[in-house]
Amino acid sequence: AGVELHEVYPQIVRIGMGYSLAKAWRWLLVMATDATLLRRAPQLYAKGHDRGSLDAELVAPGSARLVLTQWPDASELRLLGIGCAVAAVLEGAGRREVVVTRTRTPDGATFVVRWRS
């Protein structure tokens, strides 16, 4: 009561992703390189969304850019959820101090992600 959805939604997404990852994926994530995790991002995105397309690239060690396209009217809550899910996967893979920022684009959004290994 009295709490805005945008305030609690990141925690909800992280808990949900944690449950999903804990079963079959946790041990694979911990062994995966940053490049491997980012190569899998579009497939993981597609499993949870029926709109848009996500491309990911490792910009430098501890830094990536993910670009959501083909979803110009994605809600802010949806974009928040995507960013939180990205952070949850990286945290589940043992990355620390994960920070995700997003910028809306005419065709979707760009997410800049930074972390420490």
C-alpha positions in Angstrom: 0.0 0.0 0.0 1.3 3.4 -1.0 4.2 2.0 -3.0 4.4 2.8 -6.8 4.7 -0.2 -9.1 7.8 1.3 -10.8 9.5 1.2 -7.3 8.9 -2.5 -6.6 8.9 -3.9 -10.2 12.7 -4.2 -10.4 12.7 -6.4 -7.3 9.8 -8.5 -8.7 11.6 -9.1 -12.0 14.9 -10.0 -10.3 13.1 -12.5 -8.0 11.3 -14.0 -10.9 14.4 -14.3 -13.0 16.3 -15.7 -10.0 13.7 -18.5 -9.7 13.9 -19.2 -13.5 17.7 -19.2 -13.5 18.1 -21.2 -10.3 16.8 -24.4 -11.8 18.7 -25.4 -14.9 20.7 -22.4 -15.9 22.6 -21.2 -12.8 25.7 -23.4 -13.3 25.9 -22.6 -17.0 25.7 -18.9 -16.3 28.5 -18.9 -13.8 30.8 -20.5 -16.4 29.8 -18.3 -19.3 32.0 -15.5 -20.6 30.6 -12.0 -21.1 30.6 -12.5 -24.8 28.6 -15.8 -24.5 26.0 -14.2 -22.3 25.5 -11.4 -24.7 25.2 -13.7 -27.7 22.3 -15.4 -25.9 20.5 -12.2 -25.0 18.4 -12.1 -28.2 17.3 -15.7 -27.7 16.4 -15.1 -24.1 14.5 -12.0 -25.0 12.5 -13.8 -27.7 11.4 -16.5 -25.3 9.7 -13.9 -23.1 8.4 -11.4 -25.7 6.3 -11.6 -28.8 7.1 -8.0 -29.9 10.3 -6.4 -30.8 13.8 -7.6 -31.4 16.9 -7.3 -29.2 20.5 -7.1 -30.4 23.4 -7.1 -27.9 27.1 -6.3 -28.2 30.0 -6.4 -25.9 31.5 -2.9 -26.2 34.4 -3.4 -23.8 35.2 -5.6 -20.8 32.3 -4.9 -18.3 30.3 -2.9 -20.8 27.6 -3.8 -23.3 25.0 -2.1 -25.4 21.6 -3.8 -26.1 19.3 -2.3 -28.7 15.6 -3.0 -28.7 13.9 -2.4 -32.1 10.6 -2.9 -33.7 8.7 -1.8 -30.6 8.3 1.9 -30.7 5.4 2.0 -28.3 6.9 -0.2 -25.6 5.7 1.1 -22.2 8.2 2.5 -19.7 7.3 -0.4 -17.4 8.1 -2.9 -20.1 11.5 -1.2 -20.7 12.2 -1.2 -17.0 11.4 -4.9 -16.9 13.8 -5.7 -19.8 16.6 -3.7 -18.1 16.0 -5.5 -14.8 16.0 -8.9 -16.5 19.3 -8.1 -18.1 20.7 -7.1 -14.8 19.3 -10.3 -13.1 20.9 -12.6 -15.7 24.3 -10.9 -15.3 24.0 -11.0 -11.5 23.0 -14.6 -11.7 26.2 -15.2 -13.7 28.3 -13.7 -10.9 28.8 -10.2 -12.3 28.8 -7.5 -9.6 27.7 -3.9 -9.4 25.5 -4.2 -12.5 24.0 -0.9 -13.7 21.6 -0.6 -16.6 20.6 2.7 -18.1 18.1 3.1 -20.9 17.2 5.6 -23.5 14.1 5.5 -25.6 14.6 5.6 -29.3 12.0 6.1 -32.1 12.0 2.3 -32.7 12.4 1.0 -29.2 15.2 1.7 -26.7 18.9 1.4 -26.1 20.3 -0.1 -22.9 23.8 0.6 -21.7 25.0 -2.0 -19.2 28.1 -1.9 -17.0 29.4 -4.4 -14.5 32.4 -5.8 -12.7 33.5 -9.4 -13.1 
